Amino acid sequence: MEIVAAAIFALAVLHTFSTRTFERFAHASPHHAGVWHLLAEVEVVFGFWAAVLIALMAIELGAKDALAYLESRNFTEPAFVFVIMVIAATKPVLDFAAFILRFLATLLPVKKEAAYYAVLLSLGPLLGSFITEPAAMTLTALLLKGHYFGSDAPPAFKYTTLGVLFVNISIGGTLTPYAAPPVLMVAERWGFDLAFMLQTFGWKAALAVVVNAAGAAFLFRAWLHRLQPLPKNLAVLESPAWIVAVHLGFLATVVVFNHHIVVCLALFMFFLGFVEAYRPHQSPLLLREGLLVAFFLAGLVVIGGQQRWWLQPLLSGMDSRPLFVGATLLTAITDNAALTYLGSLVEGVSQEFKYALVAGAVTGGGLTVIANAPNPAGFAILKNSFDDSTISAAGLALAATPPTIVAALAFQLLP
């Protein structure tokens, strides 16, 4: 069964790299276009193959054992990402984030369009250390889409921005021990507290984030300067302050109780009621996008739970430098939180092993859509801005390689 699960995992990874092919099938076969369109949704891939795995387990082991395995999985992270994504994408929260980031952009001694772009790609991801990476991804992706992902944006610009965004989000959540999923998986077991994260990971990640954002802004400075000018008075809060405060209160409370999904869902119910009561100050909620992302992550949890037999021995047999490289590359084909979780099960490991595993996991978190839990959220928000409403897996990997190298150098060369 483990070998079958590994084969299904490989097929699911291959499927994520082939979504454009399914989209072409939909155009070539109108009678079954619905099925092909469904299979062309990246967010559906792992959920679909997880269903195949559970069906095969039911046939091979019996329905009772298959159901027992399914109920043994922890779906807290998918549910949390759904809740936080929906709340973070509301108009009052976006208005507040834009207000803060635009104000900071006015302080930079460069043209506002380029300054705002650089601030979004740097401070936006670093916010992930405080409001969690899924929330930071949602906020930053929506703000980028609103001003920089128009139909006239060059494909190279869009892919570069996406690559930098994904990498910066992955490493930008390492200033604290609770915001980045791969850190969250090991923080309690390995004693990674706030002081440790800031001293060991945080300042290196922040430096790499700023370098990546500044590099992208410099590379496309000519195109950014041709954009429609931003409003002269950038620092304006559009939503009523008290509405913003309530939304931020919901967001903060959900972050505090992120391990207690029953509380998170109860808060979400209250939040939906508040949104309905003050609809004039709201925009449509991203319920569909949030559910698709949660479905993707839930599928990854189901399939990933059967990969321990080959991942754990592979990790435990590596020294720190090969482990860093191996974790970076493995992250591209498996969720980095699953990778660190499996590594945390290895007994008697050194501090060098712990550092290499976590640093490698966050470094490679931008290479593919499945590498980091928040990536599907950014993918869902931005994919309609690309040709055929699909994002090339090869294009993303190529665009994310330079910022990944910057992150790798920061974690490996800085003391």
C-alpha positions as a LaTeX table, in Angstrom:
\begin{tabular}{lrrr}
\hline
Residue & $x$ (\AA) & $y$ (\AA) & $z$ (\AA) \\
\hline
Met1 & 0.00 & 0.00 & 0.00 \\
Glu2 & 2.89 & 2.36 & 0.75 \\
Ile3 & 4.36 & 1.71 & $-2.71$ \\
Val4 & 0.95 & 2.38 & $-4.27$ \\
Ala5 & 0.67 & 5.60 & $-2.25$ \\
Ala6 & 4.14 & 6.69 & $-3.43$ \\
Ala7 & 3.09 & 6.03 & $-7.04$ \\
Ile8 & $-0.09$ & 8.07 & $-6.53$ \\
Phe9 & 1.98 & 10.86 & $-5.00$ \\
Ala10 & 4.25 & 10.85 & $-8.07$ \\
Leu11 & 1.20 & 10.96 & $-10.36$ \\
Ala12 & $-0.26$ & 13.86 & $-8.39$ \\
Val13 & 3.00 & 15.81 & $-8.68$ \\
Leu14 & 3.12 & 15.07 & $-12.42$ \\
His15 & $-0.51$ & 16.18 & $-12.70$ \\
Thr16 & 0.28 & 19.57 & $-11.13$ \\
Phe17 & 2.88 & 20.12 & $-13.85$ \\
Ser18 & 0.40 & 19.15 & $-16.59$ \\
Thr19 & $-2.66$ & 21.30 & $-15.93$ \\
Arg20 & $-2.26$ & 23.18 & $-19.22$ \\
Thr21 & $-2.58$ & 19.87 & $-21.08$ \\
Phe22 & $-5.94$ & 19.20 & $-19.41$ \\
Glu23 & $-7.04$ & 22.73 & $-20.33$ \\
Arg24 & $-6.25$ & 21.98 & $-23.97$ \\
Phe25 & $-8.23$ & 18.73 & $-23.72$ \\
Ala26 & $-11.20$ & 20.81 & $-22.55$ \\
His27 & $-11.04$ & 22.95 & $-25.71$ \\
Ala28 & $-10.50$ & 19.92 & $-27.94$ \\
Ser29 & $-13.37$ & 17.88 & $-26.46$ \\
Pro30 & $-16.35$ & 20.18 & $-25.72$ \\
His31 & $-18.63$ & 17.25 & $-24.79$ \\
His32 & $-16.50$ & 16.46 & $-21.74$ \\
Ala33 & $-15.08$ & 19.93 & $-21.19$ \\
Gly34 & $-16.39$ & 20.03 & $-17.61$ \\
Val35 & $-14.28$ & 17.07 & $-16.50$ \\
Trp36 & $-11.16$ & 18.39 & $-18.20$ \\
His37 & $-11.68$ & 21.86 & $-16.72$ \\
Leu38 & $-12.03$ & 20.27 & $-13.29$ \\
Leu39 & $-8.79$ & 18.31 & $-13.69$ \\
Ala40 & $-7.06$ & 21.45 & $-14.97$ \\
Glu41 & $-7.61$ & 23.16 & $-11.60$ \\
Val42 & $-4.33$ & 22.82 & $-9.68$ \\
Glu43 & $-6.23$ & 23.13 & $-6.40$ \\
Val44 & $-8.26$ & 20.00 & $-7.27$ \\
Val45 & $-5.26$ & 17.78 & $-8.11$ \\
Phe46 & $-4.24$ & 16.46 & $-4.69$ \\
Gly47 & $-7.83$ & 16.17 & $-3.52$ \\
Phe48 & $-8.64$ & 14.07 & $-6.59$ \\
Trp49 & $-5.67$ & 11.75 & $-6.13$ \\
Ala50 & $-6.32$ & 11.52 & $-2.39$ \\
Ala51 & $-9.77$ & 10.19 & $-3.24$ \\
Val52 & $-8.15$ & 7.62 & $-5.55$ \\
Leu53 & $-5.78$ & 6.58 & $-2.74$ \\
Ile54 & $-8.61$ & 6.17 & $-0.21$ \\
Ala55 & $-10.63$ & 4.14 & $-2.74$ \\
Leu56 & $-7.68$ & 1.80 & $-3.37$ \\
Met57 & $-7.08$ & 1.47 & 0.37 \\
Ala58 & $-10.73$ & 0.52 & 0.85 \\
Ile59 & $-10.40$ & $-2.17$ & $-1.83$ \\
Glu60 & $-7.09$ & $-3.52$ & $-0.54$ \\
Leu61 & $-7.44$ & $-3.10$ & 3.24 \\
Gly62 & $-11.17$ & $-2.75$ & 3.72 \\
Ala63 & $-13.44$ & 0.23 & 4.18 \\
Lys64 & $-12.97$ & 0.26 & 7.95 \\
Asp65 & $-9.17$ & 0.59 & 7.78 \\
Ala66 & $-9.37$ & 3.19 & 4.99 \\
Leu67 & $-11.78$ & 5.27 & 7.05 \\
Ala68 & $-9.60$ & 4.87 & 10.15 \\
Tyr69 & $-6.59$ & 6.18 & 8.22 \\
Leu70 & $-8.58$ & 9.12 & 6.91 \\
Glu71 & $-9.81$ & 10.01 & 10.40 \\
Ser72 & $-6.25$ & 9.76 & 11.76 \\
Arg73 & $-5.12$ & 12.68 & 9.56 \\
Asn74 & $-4.90$ & 16.17 & 11.05 \\
Phe75 & $-6.83$ & 18.65 & 8.89 \\
Thr76 & $-6.27$ & 21.64 & 11.17 \\
Glu77 & $-3.95$ & 23.41 & 8.71 \\
Pro78 & $-6.30$ & 23.19 & 5.67 \\
Ala79 & $-9.23$ & 24.45 & 7.77 \\
Phe80 & $-7.13$ & 27.25 & 9.26 \\
Val81 & $-5.86$ & 28.34 & 5.84 \\
Phe82 & $-9.45$ & 28.50 & 4.57 \\
Val83 & $-10.62$ & 30.66 & 7.48 \\
Ile84 & $-7.60$ & 32.98 & 7.47 \\
Met85 & $-7.67$ & 33.37 & 3.69 \\
Val86 & $-11.32$ & 34.43 & 3.64 \\
Ile87 & $-10.93$ & 36.92 & 6.51 \\
Ala88 & $-7.64$ & 38.36 & 5.23 \\
Ala89 & $-9.12$ & 38.94 & 1.77 \\
Thr90 & $-11.98$ & 41.16 & 2.96 \\
Lys91 & $-12.14$ & 44.78 & 1.85 \\
Pro92 & $-11.54$ & 46.37 & 5.29 \\
Val93 & $-8.41$ & 44.27 & 5.92 \\
Leu94 & $-7.08$ & 44.97 & 2.44 \\
Asp95 & $-7.76$ & 48.68 & 2.86 \\
Phe96 & $-5.81$ & 48.72 & 6.10 \\
Ala97 & $-2.88$ & 46.75 & 4.65 \\
Ala98 & $-2.79$ & 49.01 & 1.58 \\
Phe99 & $-2.91$ & 52.06 & 3.85 \\
Ile100 & 0.13 & 50.89 & 5.84 \\
Leu101 & 2.16 & 49.70 & 2.86 \\
Arg102 & 1.39 & 52.78 & 0.76 \\
Phe103 & 2.42 & 55.05 & 3.62 \\
Leu104 & 5.73 & 53.21 & 3.91 \\
Ala105 & 6.18 & 53.43 & 0.13 \\
Thr106 & 5.97 & 57.24 & 0.32 \\
Leu107 & 9.02 & 57.21 & 2.57 \\
Leu108 & 11.28 & 55.66 & $-0.09$ \\
Pro109 & 13.28 & 58.09 & $-2.29$ \\
Val110 & 12.13 & 56.52 & $-5.59$ \\
Lys111 & 9.10 & 56.82 & $-7.85$ \\
Lys112 & 5.90 & 55.74 & $-6.06$ \\
Glu113 & 4.98 & 52.97 & $-8.52$ \\
Ala114 & 8.34 & 51.22 & $-8.07$ \\
Ala115 & 8.44 & 51.97 & $-4.33$ \\
Tyr116 & 4.99 & 50.48 & $-3.71$ \\
Tyr117 & 5.90 & 47.39 & $-5.74$ \\
Ala118 & 9.10 & 46.88 & $-3.74$ \\
Val119 & 7.26 & 47.40 & $-0.43$ \\
Leu120 & 4.56 & 44.88 & $-1.38$ \\
Leu121 & 7.16 & 42.23 & $-2.24$ \\
Ser122 & 9.23 & 42.84 & 0.90 \\
Leu123 & 7.14 & 44.06 & 3.84 \\
Gly124 & 4.07 & 42.14 & 2.62 \\
Pro125 & 5.80 & 38.75 & 3.03 \\
Leu126 & 7.47 & 39.82 & 6.29 \\
Leu127 & 4.00 & 40.51 & 7.67 \\
Gly128 & 3.58 & 36.76 & 7.43 \\
Ser129 & 5.67 & 36.38 & 10.57 \\
Phe130 & 2.92 & 38.12 & 12.54 \\
Ile131 & $-0.40$ & 37.47 & 10.79 \\
Thr132 & 0.69 & 34.02 & 9.42 \\
Glu133 & 1.93 & 33.23 & 5.93 \\
Pro134 & $-1.48$ & 32.34 & 4.44 \\
Ala135 & $-2.85$ & 35.74 & 5.47 \\
Ala136 & 0.23 & 37.57 & 4.15 \\
Met137 & 0.04 & 35.68 & 0.86 \\
Thr138 & $-3.63$ & 36.55 & 0.43 \\
Leu139 & $-3.13$ & 40.23 & 1.23 \\
Thr140 & $-0.02$ & 40.71 & $-0.89$ \\
Ala141 & $-1.35$ & 38.78 & $-3.88$ \\
Leu142 & $-4.59$ & 40.77 & $-3.93$ \\
Leu143 & $-2.76$ & 44.10 & $-3.65$ \\
Leu144 & $-0.33$ & 43.12 & $-6.41$ \\
Lys145 & $-3.17$ & 41.99 & $-8.63$ \\
Gly146 & $-5.05$ & 45.24 & $-8.13$ \\
His147 & $-2.29$ & 47.46 & $-9.49$ \\
Tyr148 & 0.40 & 45.46 & $-11.29$ \\
Phe149 & $-1.20$ & 42.42 & $-12.94$ \\
Gly150 & $-3.19$ & 44.17 & $-15.67$ \\
Ser151 & $-3.62$ & 42.75 & $-19.17$ \\
Asp152 & $-0.69$ & 44.83 & $-20.45$ \\
Ala153 & 1.79 & 43.44 & $-17.90$ \\
Pro154 & 4.60 & 41.51 & $-19.63$ \\
Pro155 & 4.60 & 37.74 & $-18.94$ \\
Ala156 & 8.21 & 37.95 & $-17.74$ \\
Phe157 & 7.18 & 40.57 & $-15.19$ \\
Lys158 & 4.26 & 38.50 & $-13.92$ \\
Tyr159 & 6.31 & 35.30 & $-13.57$ \\
Thr160 & 9.22 & 37.12 & $-11.90$ \\
Thr161 & 6.83 & 38.78 & $-9.46$ \\
Leu162 & 5.15 & 35.46 & $-8.71$ \\
Gly163 & 8.49 & 33.71 & $-8.14$ \\
Val164 & 9.74 & 36.43 & $-5.79$ \\
Leu165 & 6.39 & 36.52 & $-3.98$ \\
Phe166 & 6.33 & 32.76 & $-3.35$ \\
Val167 & 9.96 & 32.61 & $-2.17$ \\
Asn168 & 9.65 & 35.72 & 0.01 \\
Ile169 & 6.45 & 34.44 & 1.63 \\
Ser170 & 8.13 & 31.11 & 2.39 \\
Ile171 & 11.15 & 32.66 & 4.12 \\
Gly172 & 9.37 & 35.78 & 5.40 \\
Gly173 & 7.43 & 33.88 & 8.04 \\
Thr174 & 10.54 & 32.75 & 9.92 \\
Leu175 & 10.85 & 35.75 & 12.24 \\
Thr176 & 8.46 & 34.04 & 14.67 \\
Pro177 & 7.86 & 30.37 & 15.57 \\
Tyr178 & 4.12 & 30.24 & 14.80 \\
Ala179 & 3.62 & 31.74 & 11.34 \\
Ala180 & 5.44 & 29.51 & 8.82 \\
Pro181 & 3.94 & 25.99 & 8.53 \\
Pro182 & 7.34 & 24.19 & 8.33 \\
Val183 & 8.51 & 26.00 & 11.47 \\
Leu184 & 5.22 & 25.47 & 13.26 \\
Met185 & 5.56 & 21.70 & 12.77 \\
Val186 & 8.81 & 21.52 & 14.77 \\
Ala187 & 8.85 & 24.63 & 17.00 \\
Glu188 & 7.47 & 23.01 & 20.15 \\
Arg189 & 9.32 & 19.71 & 19.75 \\
Trp190 & 12.70 & 21.34 & 19.08 \\
Gly191 & 12.30 & 24.39 & 21.36 \\
Phe192 & 12.29 & 27.05 & 18.63 \\
Asp193 & 11.09 & 30.11 & 20.55 \\
Leu194 & 10.79 & 33.75 & 19.38 \\
Ala195 & 14.34 & 34.74 & 20.39 \\
Phe196 & 15.81 & 31.67 & 18.67 \\
Met197 & 13.91 & 32.30 & 15.43 \\
Leu198 & 14.93 & 35.97 & 15.26 \\
Gln199 & 18.60 & 35.25 & 15.95 \\
Thr200 & 18.94 & 32.10 & 13.86 \\
Phe201 & 16.58 & 32.57 & 10.91 \\
Gly202 & 14.70 & 35.86 & 11.04 \\
Trp203 & 17.33 & 38.50 & 10.24 \\
Lys204 & 18.81 & 36.39 & 7.44 \\
Ala205 & 15.37 & 35.87 & 5.92 \\
Ala206 & 14.53 & 39.58 & 6.18 \\
Leu207 & 17.75 & 40.50 & 4.36 \\
Ala208 & 17.06 & 37.99 & 1.58 \\
Val209 & 13.45 & 39.23 & 1.24 \\
Val210 & 14.59 & 42.84 & 0.78 \\
Val211 & 17.29 & 41.84 & $-1.74$ \\
Asn212 & 14.80 & 39.80 & $-3.79$ \\
Ala213 & 12.18 & 42.58 & $-3.82$ \\
Ala214 & 14.73 & 45.28 & $-4.68$ \\
Gly215 & 16.15 & 43.10 & $-7.45$ \\
Ala216 & 12.73 & 42.57 & $-9.06$ \\
Ala217 & 11.91 & 46.29 & $-8.82$ \\
Phe218 & 15.26 & 47.23 & $-10.38$ \\
Leu219 & 14.93 & 44.65 & $-13.16$ \\
Phe220 & 11.53 & 45.99 & $-14.26$ \\
Arg221 & 12.05 & 49.64 & $-13.29$ \\
Ala222 & 11.40 & 50.89 & $-16.84$ \\
Trp223 & 8.00 & 49.18 & $-17.05$ \\
Leu224 & 7.04 & 50.20 & $-13.51$ \\
His225 & 7.73 & 53.84 & $-14.33$ \\
Arg226 & 5.31 & 53.66 & $-17.28$ \\
Leu227 & 2.40 & 52.52 & $-15.10$ \\
Gln228 & $-0.57$ & 54.73 & $-14.37$ \\
Pro229 & 0.52 & 56.94 & $-11.45$ \\
Leu230 & $-0.66$ & 56.02 & $-7.99$ \\
Pro231 & $-2.84$ & 58.59 & $-6.19$ \\
Lys232 & $-0.86$ & 61.51 & $-4.77$ \\
Asn233 & $-2.31$ & 60.94 & $-1.33$ \\
Leu234 & $-1.53$ & 57.26 & $-0.89$ \\
Ala235 & $-2.08$ & 57.00 & 2.84 \\
Val236 & $-5.89$ & 57.12 & 2.89 \\
Leu237 & $-8.00$ & 54.58 & 4.80 \\
Glu238 & $-11.12$ & 53.98 & 2.72 \\
Ser239 & $-13.13$ & 51.73 & 5.06 \\
Pro240 & $-14.57$ & 53.05 & 8.36 \\
Ala241 & $-11.97$ & 52.71 & 11.10 \\
Trp242 & $-14.25$ & 50.77 & 13.46 \\
Ile243 & $-15.12$ & 48.24 & 10.73 \\
Val244 & $-11.41$ & 47.76 & 10.07 \\
Ala245 & $-10.79$ & 47.29 & 13.80 \\
Val246 & $-13.45$ & 44.56 & 14.06 \\
His247 & $-12.02$ & 42.70 & 11.04 \\
Leu248 & $-8.51$ & 42.95 & 12.43 \\
Gly249 & $-9.83$ & 41.67 & 15.75 \\
Phe250 & $-11.29$ & 38.59 & 14.04 \\
Leu251 & $-8.04$ & 38.09 & 12.12 \\
Ala252 & $-5.86$ & 38.37 & 15.24 \\
Thr253 & $-8.09$ & 36.07 & 17.29 \\
Val254 & $-8.07$ & 33.39 & 14.60 \\
Val255 & $-4.26$ & 33.60 & 14.48 \\
Val256 & $-4.06$ & 33.21 & 18.28 \\
Phe257 & $-6.29$ & 30.11 & 18.20 \\
Asn258 & $-4.81$ & 28.63 & 15.00 \\
His259 & $-4.19$ & 25.27 & 16.77 \\
His260 & $-7.81$ & 25.07 & 17.97 \\
Ile261 & $-9.82$ & 24.65 & 14.82 \\
Val262 & $-13.17$ & 24.39 & 16.65 \\
Val263 & $-12.61$ & 27.89 & 18.03 \\
Cys264 & $-11.48$ & 29.15 & 14.61 \\
Leu265 & $-14.61$ & 27.82 & 12.92 \\
Ala266 & $-16.85$ & 29.28 & 15.64 \\
Leu267 & $-15.18$ & 32.67 & 15.17 \\
Phe268 & $-15.65$ & 32.29 & 11.43 \\
Met269 & $-19.39$ & 31.82 & 11.90 \\
Phe270 & $-19.55$ & 35.04 & 13.92 \\
Phe271 & $-17.45$ & 36.76 & 11.28 \\
Leu272 & $-19.85$ & 35.72 & 8.50 \\
Gly273 & $-22.71$ & 37.19 & 10.51 \\
Phe274 & $-20.86$ & 40.48 & 10.95 \\
Val275 & $-20.08$ & 40.68 & 7.23 \\
Glu276 & $-23.73$ & 40.12 & 6.38 \\
Ala277 & $-24.83$ & 42.77 & 8.88 \\
Tyr278 & $-22.51$ & 45.40 & 7.36 \\
Arg279 & $-22.59$ & 44.35 & 3.73 \\
Pro280 & $-22.23$ & 47.91 & 2.29 \\
His281 & $-18.67$ & 48.00 & 3.64 \\
Gln282 & $-17.74$ & 44.57 & 2.28 \\
Ser283 & $-16.65$ & 42.99 & $-0.98$ \\
Pro284 & $-17.55$ & 39.44 & $-2.10$ \\
Leu285 & $-15.85$ & 36.86 & 0.11 \\
Leu286 & $-13.28$ & 34.51 & $-1.45$ \\
Leu287 & $-15.20$ & 31.42 & $-0.33$ \\
Arg288 & $-14.70$ & 29.41 & $-3.54$ \\
Glu289 & $-10.98$ & 30.17 & $-3.70$ \\
Gly290 & $-10.55$ & 29.43 & $-0.01$ \\
Leu291 & $-12.36$ & 26.11 & $-0.25$ \\
Leu292 & $-10.30$ & 25.05 & $-3.28$ \\
Val293 & $-7.07$ & 25.83 & $-1.46$ \\
Ala294 & $-8.25$ & 23.91 & 1.63 \\
Phe295 & $-9.21$ & 20.97 & $-0.61$ \\
Phe296 & $-5.72$ & 21.02 & $-2.13$ \\
Leu297 & $-4.02$ & 21.02 & 1.28 \\
Ala298 & $-6.34$ & 18.34 & 2.66 \\
Gly299 & $-5.44$ & 16.10 & $-0.27$ \\
Leu300 & $-1.77$ & 16.72 & 0.42 \\
Val301 & $-2.29$ & 15.73 & 4.08 \\
Val302 & $-3.95$ & 12.45 & 3.04 \\
Ile303 & $-1.34$ & 11.48 & 0.44 \\
Gly304 & 1.63 & 12.86 & 2.37 \\
Gly305 & 0.83 & 10.71 & 5.38 \\
Gln306 & 1.86 & 7.64 & 3.38 \\
Gln307 & 5.27 & 8.97 & 2.30 \\
Arg308 & 7.11 & 8.58 & 5.65 \\
Trp309 & 8.62 & 5.22 & 4.69 \\
Trp310 & 10.93 & 6.73 & 2.07 \\
Leu311 & 11.25 & 10.38 & 3.18 \\
Gln312 & 12.37 & 9.77 & 6.76 \\
Pro313 & 15.27 & 7.37 & 5.98 \\
Leu314 & 16.37 & 9.67 & 3.17 \\
Leu315 & 16.57 & 12.67 & 5.51 \\
Ser316 & 18.17 & 10.88 & 8.46 \\
Gly317 & 21.11 & 9.68 & 6.35 \\
Met318 & 22.32 & 13.16 & 5.32 \\
Asp319 & 24.91 & 15.54 & 6.75 \\
Ser320 & 23.93 & 19.19 & 7.28 \\
Arg321 & 25.07 & 20.64 & 3.93 \\
Pro322 & 23.64 & 17.84 & 1.73 \\
Leu323 & 20.55 & 17.90 & 3.95 \\
Phe324 & 20.03 & 21.61 & 3.25 \\
Val325 & 20.29 & 21.04 & $-0.50$ \\
Gly326 & 18.16 & 17.90 & $-0.32$ \\
Ala327 & 15.46 & 19.60 & 1.75 \\
Thr328 & 15.39 & 22.53 & $-0.68$ \\
Leu329 & 14.92 & 20.21 & $-3.66$ \\
Leu330 & 12.51 & 17.81 & $-1.92$ \\
Thr331 & 10.34 & 20.76 & $-0.90$ \\
Ala332 & 9.66 & 21.39 & $-4.59$ \\
Ile333 & 7.82 & 18.07 & $-4.84$ \\
Thr334 & 6.30 & 17.81 & $-1.37$ \\
Asp335 & 4.86 & 20.24 & 1.14 \\
Asn336 & 7.66 & 21.75 & 3.26 \\
Ala337 & 5.61 & 21.38 & 6.45 \\
Ala338 & 5.28 & 17.65 & 5.81 \\
Leu339 & 9.03 & 17.50 & 5.21 \\
Thr340 & 9.97 & 19.15 & 8.51 \\
Tyr341 & 7.36 & 17.11 & 10.37 \\
Leu342 & 8.88 & 13.85 & 9.11 \\
Gly343 & 12.36 & 15.15 & 9.95 \\
Ser344 & 11.24 & 15.95 & 13.49 \\
Leu345 & 10.46 & 12.26 & 14.00 \\
Val346 & 14.14 & 11.35 & 13.60 \\
Glu347 & 15.59 & 10.83 & 17.08 \\
Gly348 & 18.87 & 12.22 & 18.44 \\
Val349 & 19.56 & 14.80 & 15.73 \\
Ser350 & 22.02 & 17.67 & 16.11 \\
Gln351 & 21.33 & 21.41 & 16.04 \\
Glu352 & 23.02 & 21.49 & 12.62 \\
Phe353 & 20.53 & 18.91 & 11.35 \\
Lys354 & 17.59 & 20.93 & 12.68 \\
Tyr355 & 18.85 & 24.17 & 11.15 \\
Ala356 & 19.63 & 22.59 & 7.77 \\
Leu357 & 16.25 & 20.89 & 7.52 \\
Val358 & 14.16 & 23.97 & 8.39 \\
Ala359 & 16.32 & 26.38 & 6.37 \\
Gly360 & 16.20 & 24.11 & 3.33 \\
Ala361 & 12.46 & 23.60 & 3.66 \\
Val362 & 11.67 & 27.33 & 3.70 \\
Thr363 & 14.29 & 28.11 & 1.01 \\
Gly364 & 12.64 & 25.78 & $-1.52$ \\
Gly365 & 9.10 & 26.88 & $-0.63$ \\
Gly366 & 8.63 & 29.02 & $-3.73$ \\
Leu367 & 9.73 & 26.62 & $-6.45$ \\
Thr368 & 6.32 & 24.99 & $-7.04$ \\
Val369 & 2.72 & 25.54 & $-6.06$ \\
Ile370 & 2.78 & 22.50 & $-3.75$ \\
Ala371 & 6.01 & 23.45 & $-1.96$ \\
Asn372 & 4.47 & 25.73 & 0.69 \\
Ala373 & 0.96 & 25.74 & 2.17 \\
Pro374 & 0.16 & 29.41 & 1.28 \\
Asn375 & 1.20 & 29.01 & $-2.38$ \\
Pro376 & $-2.17$ & 27.65 & $-3.55$ \\
Ala377 & $-3.81$ & 30.78 & $-2.11$ \\
Gly378 & $-1.58$ & 33.07 & $-4.17$ \\
Phe379 & $-2.02$ & 30.78 & $-7.17$ \\
Ala380 & $-5.81$ & 30.95 & $-6.92$ \\
Ile381 & $-5.80$ & 34.74 & $-6.67$ \\
Leu382 & $-3.34$ & 35.48 & $-9.50$ \\
Lys383 & $-3.82$ & 32.70 & $-12.04$ \\
Asn384 & $-6.57$ & 34.53 & $-13.99$ \\
Ser385 & $-4.02$ & 37.25 & $-14.78$ \\
Phe386 & $-1.96$ & 34.79 & $-16.82$ \\
Asp387 & $-2.59$ & 33.49 & $-20.34$ \\
Asp388 & $-5.33$ & 30.82 & $-20.46$ \\
Ser389 & $-5.82$ & 31.45 & $-16.72$ \\
Thr390 & $-3.04$ & 28.97 & $-15.98$ \\
Ile391 & 0.41 & 29.36 & $-14.51$ \\
Ser392 & 3.17 & 27.29 & $-16.10$ \\
Ala393 & 4.90 & 25.09 & $-13.52$ \\
Ala394 & 8.16 & 25.37 & $-15.46$ \\
Gly395 & 7.76 & 29.15 & $-15.70$ \\
Leu396 & 7.22 & 29.42 & $-11.95$ \\
Ala397 & 10.21 & 27.20 & $-11.15$ \\
Leu398 & 12.44 & 29.21 & $-13.50$ \\
Ala399 & 11.29 & 32.55 & $-12.07$ \\
Ala400 & 11.66 & 31.35 & $-8.47$ \\
Thr401 & 15.20 & 30.02 & $-8.96$ \\
Pro402 & 17.12 & 33.35 & $-8.59$ \\
Pro403 & 15.32 & 34.41 & $-5.37$ \\
Thr404 & 15.73 & 30.84 & $-4.08$ \\
Ile405 & 19.49 & 31.11 & $-4.64$ \\
Val406 & 19.54 & 34.42 & $-2.75$ \\
Ala407 & 17.71 & 32.78 & 0.18 \\
Ala408 & 20.07 & 29.78 & 0.09 \\
Leu409 & 23.13 & 32.06 & 0.20 \\
Ala410 & 21.66 & 34.01 & 3.11 \\
Phe411 & 20.98 & 30.88 & 5.18 \\
Gln412 & 24.28 & 29.19 & 4.31 \\
Leu413 & 26.84 & 32.01 & 4.25 \\
Leu414 & 25.62 & 34.44 & 6.92 \\
Pro415 & 26.76 & 33.57 & 10.47 \\
\hline
\end{tabular}
